[in-house]
């Protein structure tokens, strides 16, 4: 499991750098990058902080496929965890922040 940072989408806000507990994400030419993707711990802290949706979390290979990609999008109080294979979205989990810690 590791992340990939899309340089075309990265806006250089540094939020992912601040969120990474392993200090693995760096900035070069005002764009974030991870030097060795294999060192990623898989905590997804950077994914949740990236408002530009420039970070994808690769969940690994599954049976008969090339793996699933997890992305994150926040719209107000709703957090969207989006699972995709290639260009096809296969599942979205929506979480309302007001309801998530209710119990």
N, C-alpha and C positions, 0 to 999 in steps of 0.2 A: 504494500500500500504506500502510495506517495502522492505528492501534489505535482501539478504542472501549472506554470504561470504563463498565460497568454500575453506576450509582450505587446501585441496590438491593442488589447483591451486595458492594460495596466495604465493607471493615471499617475503613478508615482506618489501616492498619498502617504506611504510608509506605515499604514495601519497594520499590514501583515507582518512587517518587520518587528513592530512593537509587540504583536501578539504571539509570535513564535517563541515557545519556551526553550527551544534548542538553539536559538540564535543562528538558524540555518539560512534565513532569507536575507539577501543583501540587495543593495541598490547600485545600478550601473546605468549611466546615461539617463537618469531619472526614471528608470524602470526596475521593478523588483525581479529578482531571479533567485533560484535555489541552485547552488553549485553542484551538489550531489543529491539527486532526488532520492536515492536509496537510503540516505541518512534521515529522511522524514520519519517522525514518530507516529504519524497518523492521528494526531490529536484534533485536527480540523479547526484549530483556533484561528488560523489565517483565513480560512474559507469563510468563516462567519464575519470577519472584519472587512472583507473586500466588498465594497459597495459597487465596484465596477464589474463584478462577476468575472474577473480575470483569472481566478484560481479554480482549477478542477482537481478533485480528489479521485484518484484511480483506485477502485476497489479490488482490482485484480481479475485474473481470468476466471471465467466460469465455464461450465460444461458446454462445449460446442461454440463458444464465443470468444471475443477478444476482451471481455471484461466490461464492467459497468463504471460509468463516470458519475460522481456525485457533485452537484453544484448547489449553491445557496443563494437565495434572493430574499430580501426583506422589503415588505411593503407595509409601512406603518407598524401596527401591532402583529401583523401576520408574517411568520417566517416560513419560507417555502424551501423544503429539501427536495431537490429534483434529481431523479435517477434517470440516466440516459444510456443508450447503446448507439454509438455512432451519432447520427442526426436525429434519431427517434427517441422521444421522451417516453419512458415506459411506466414511470410512477412518480407521483408528487405527494409528499406528506406536508400538510399545512398545519402549523401550530400557532394558536392565538396566544400571545404572551400573557394576556390577562387570565387565561384559563389554565396555562401550563403548570403553575405552582399552586393551584387552588386547594389541593388536599394536603 
